[in-house]
Amino acid sequence: MLVAEGKTNKEIASEVFLSDKTVKNYVSSILSKLNLERRAQAAAFVARHRPPISEY
């Protein structure tokens, strides 16, 4: 998740070829659905729920 990586809406928009406003709306929707208030909380959520990386 690009938000969890600390990217701004503008950086995310550039990377996924969307407008800043569209990204802002998507991020707001995701935060709402996860019952979170801040982007930092989303980063913590991803860290807690990410499956462990397998080492080969």
N, CA, C and O atoms as a DFTB+ gen file, in Angstrom:
224 C
 N C O
     1  1       0.852      -1.178       0.000
     2  2       0.000       0.000       0.000
     3  2       0.894       1.235       0.000
     4  3       1.752       1.389       0.869
     5  1       0.694       2.093      -0.955
     6  2       1.538       3.270      -1.107
     7  2       1.387       4.251       0.054
     8  3       2.340       4.943       0.413
     9  1       0.212       4.309       0.630
    10  2       0.001       5.179       1.801
    11  2       0.893       4.704       2.941
    12  3       1.506       5.518       3.631
    13  1       0.968       3.403       3.139
    14  2       1.786       2.834       4.219
    15  2       3.267       3.108       4.000
    16  3       4.044       3.123       4.955
    17  1       3.661       3.324       2.756
    18  2       5.048       3.655       2.449
    19  2       5.348       5.126       2.693
    20  3       6.486       5.567       2.526
    21  1       4.331       5.887       3.088
    22  2       4.527       7.305       3.394
    23  2       4.412       8.231       2.201
    24  3       4.792       9.399       2.280
    25  1       3.893       7.724       1.105
    26  2       3.750       8.557      -0.090
    27  2       2.594       9.542       0.064
    28  3       1.586       9.243       0.705
    29  1       2.758      10.707      -0.528
    30  2       1.703      11.727      -0.517
    31  2       0.672      11.380      -1.589
    32  3       0.914      10.538      -2.454
    33  1      -0.474      12.042      -1.517
    34  2      -1.502      11.834      -2.543
    35  2      -0.946      12.152      -3.927
    36  3      -1.222      11.445      -4.895
    37  1      -0.163      13.220      -4.009
    38  2       0.399      13.630      -5.291
    39  2       1.357      12.570      -5.832
    40  3       1.334      12.266      -7.024
    41  1       2.197      12.007      -4.967
    42  2       3.129      10.963      -5.389
    43  2       2.375       9.710      -5.845
    44  3       2.717       9.093      -6.854
    45  1       1.350       9.354      -5.084
    46  2       0.543       8.181      -5.440
    47  2      -0.157       8.425      -6.776
    48  3      -0.168       7.551      -7.643
    49  1      -0.734       9.597      -6.938
    50  2      -1.446       9.935      -8.170
    51  2      -0.528       9.804      -9.382
    52  3      -0.929       9.276     -10.419
    53  1       0.686      10.281      -9.246
    54  2       1.643      10.202     -10.341
    55  2       1.992       8.754     -10.666
    56  3       2.120       8.386     -11.833
    57  1       2.144       7.944      -9.636
    58  2       2.543       6.543      -9.825
    59  2       1.443       5.688     -10.445
    60  3       1.732       4.769     -11.213
    61  1       0.178       5.984     -10.117
    62  2      -0.922       5.150     -10.619
    63  2      -1.764       5.858     -11.681
    64  3      -2.821       5.366     -12.076
    65  1      -1.291       7.001     -12.133
    66  2      -1.917       7.732     -13.232
    67  2      -3.350       8.150     -12.939
    68  3      -4.242       7.968     -13.768
    69  1      -3.564       8.717     -11.741
    70  2      -4.855       9.268     -11.347
    71  2      -4.647      10.711     -10.910
    72  3      -3.512      11.153     -10.734
    73  1      -5.741      11.444     -10.734
    74  2      -5.619      12.811     -10.230
    75  2      -5.433      12.787      -8.714
    76  3      -5.793      11.818      -8.045
    77  1      -4.864      13.869      -8.185
    78  2      -4.683      14.005      -6.729
    79  2      -6.018      13.854      -6.009
    80  3      -6.105      13.203      -4.968
    81  1      -7.048      14.461      -6.573
    82  2      -8.376      14.444      -5.950
    83  2      -8.931      13.017      -5.883
    84  3      -9.517      12.622      -4.875
    85  1      -8.747      12.256      -6.947
    86  2      -9.224      10.867      -6.964
    87  2      -8.509      10.059      -5.887
    88  3      -9.143       9.292      -5.163
    89  1      -7.204      10.225      -5.778
    90  2      -6.434       9.509      -4.756
    91  2      -6.908       9.920      -3.368
    92  3      -7.066       9.075      -2.487
    93  1      -7.134      11.215      -3.171
    94  2      -7.615      11.689      -1.869
    95  2      -8.943      11.013      -1.521
    96  3      -9.143      10.582      -0.385
    97  1      -9.837      10.923      -2.485
    98  2     -11.137      10.277      -2.249
    99  2     -10.962       8.791      -1.930
   100  3     -11.618       8.268      -1.030
   101  1     -10.084       8.116      -2.663
   102  2      -9.837       6.695      -2.415
   103  2      -9.245       6.471      -1.026
   104  3      -9.674       5.575      -0.298
   105  1      -8.264       7.284      -0.666
   106  2      -7.631       7.142       0.650
   107  2      -8.659       7.392       1.750
   108  3      -8.709       6.646       2.728
   109  1      -9.467       8.419       1.602
   110  2     -10.507       8.708       2.593
   111  2     -11.471       7.540       2.730
   112  3     -11.864       7.179       3.839
   113  1     -11.848       6.955       1.609
   114  2     -12.762       5.816       1.621
   115  2     -12.136       4.610       2.325
   116  3     -12.793       3.936       3.119
   117  1     -10.872       4.348       2.030
   118  2     -10.176       3.221       2.670
   119  2     -10.079       3.440       4.175
   120  3     -10.357       2.526       4.952
   121  1      -9.689       4.641       4.594
   122  2      -9.579       4.941       6.022
   123  2     -10.924       4.756       6.709
   124  3     -10.998       4.199       7.804
   125  1     -11.972       5.218       6.072
   126  2     -13.312       5.097       6.641
   127  2     -13.715       3.631       6.803
   128  3     -14.239       3.237       7.844
   129  1     -13.467       2.831       5.771
   130  2     -13.842       1.413       5.811
   131  2     -13.058       0.642       6.867
   132  3     -13.553      -0.335       7.431
   133  1     -11.829       1.089       7.130
   134  2     -11.009       0.441       8.155
   135  2     -11.219       1.056       9.535
   136  3     -10.597       0.640      10.513
   137  1     -12.105       2.056       9.601
   138  2     -12.385       2.765      10.848
   139  2     -11.113       3.411      11.413
   140  3     -10.839       3.336      12.611
   141  1     -10.350       4.044      10.523
   142  2      -9.121       4.739      10.892
   143  2      -9.285       6.218      10.609
   144  3     -10.094       6.615       9.771
   145  1      -8.510       7.033      11.313
   146  2      -8.603       8.483      11.137
   147  2      -7.416       9.082      10.392
   148  3      -7.553      10.112       9.732
   149  1      -6.255       8.444      10.494
   150  2      -5.039       9.019       9.937
   151  2      -4.297       8.030       9.061
   152  3      -4.441       6.815       9.191
   153  1      -3.489       8.595       8.155
   154  2      -2.672       7.774       7.269
   155  2      -1.677       6.937       8.062
   156  3      -1.389       5.799       7.692
   157  1      -1.155       7.489       9.145
   158  2      -0.199       6.751       9.984
   159  2      -0.860       5.506      10.574
   160  3      -0.207       4.475      10.733
   161  1      -2.127       5.596      10.893
   162  2      -2.850       4.431      11.399
   163  2      -2.965       3.372      10.307
   164  3      -2.907       2.175      10.592
   165  1      -3.126       3.804       9.071
   166  2      -3.197       2.851       7.954
   167  2      -1.856       2.138       7.791
   168  3      -1.821       0.937       7.523
   169  1      -0.761       2.864       7.950
   170  2       0.563       2.254       7.861
   171  2       0.735       1.207       8.957
   172  3       1.257       0.122       8.697
   173  1       0.308       1.516      10.166
   174  2       0.399       0.565      11.279
   175  2      -0.490      -0.645      11.011
   176  3      -0.103      -1.774      11.312
   177  1      -1.662      -0.424      10.457
   178  2      -2.584      -1.513      10.126
   179  2      -1.927      -2.479       9.139
   180  3      -1.987      -3.696       9.316
   181  1      -1.304      -1.928       8.108
   182  2      -0.648      -2.758       7.097
   183  2       0.490      -3.552       7.735
   184  3       0.657      -4.737       7.447
   185  1       1.266      -2.909       8.593
   186  2       2.386      -3.592       9.254
   187  2       1.886      -4.763      10.107
   188  3       2.523      -5.816      10.149
   189  1       0.766      -4.585      10.777
   190  2       0.213      -5.643      11.630
   191  2      -0.389      -6.789      10.829
   192  3      -0.348      -7.940      11.266
   193  1      -0.945      -6.486       9.665
   194  2      -1.685      -7.491       8.906
   195  2      -0.939      -8.053       7.695
   196  3      -1.475      -8.893       6.972
   197  1       0.259      -7.609       7.479
   198  2       1.043      -8.102       6.346
   199  2       1.576      -9.494       6.677
   200  3       2.118      -9.706       7.762
   201  1       1.429     -10.436       5.758
   202  2       1.967     -11.775       6.023
   203  2       3.494     -11.716       6.094
   204  3       4.114     -10.881       5.435
   205  1       4.094     -12.591       6.884
   206  2       5.546     -12.594       6.985
   207  2       6.187     -12.947       5.645
   208  3       5.645     -13.726       4.862
   209  1       7.328     -12.367       5.410
   210  2       8.067     -12.634       4.172
   211  2       8.814     -13.954       4.346
   212  3       9.553     -14.148       5.311
   213  1       8.607     -14.837       3.405
   214  2       9.292     -16.136       3.458
   215  2      10.742     -15.961       3.036
   216  3      11.040     -15.240       2.083
   217  1      11.626     -16.615       3.740
   218  2      13.039     -16.575       3.371
   219  2      13.395     -17.903       2.713
   220  3      13.081     -18.972       3.237
   221  1      14.040     -17.824       1.586
   222  2      14.415     -19.029       0.848
   223  2      15.891     -19.286       0.999
   224  3      16.407     -20.259       0.450
